């Protein structure tokens, strides 16, 4: 496994990939997503207040978050 492969695996373990409007892959920590809004593009609002506009559909992003949570052993919804 080369250094590039190791870095990919390291980030994949802690983040999910999204597609920016320009088609570039971008990695976000799903624990830092506060809300999602379709306007019509999907806008992610992070806990920091930063907004990220992505091409992904809400359904696609929710599936990625569910898979991520299963992968790290969190399968039930947290209650705030």
Buried (B, 14 or more C-beta within 10 A) or exposed (E): EEEEEEEEEEEEEEBBEBBEEEEEEEEBEBBEBEEBEEEEEBBBBBEEEEEBEBBBEEEBBEEBBEEBBEEEEEEEEEEE
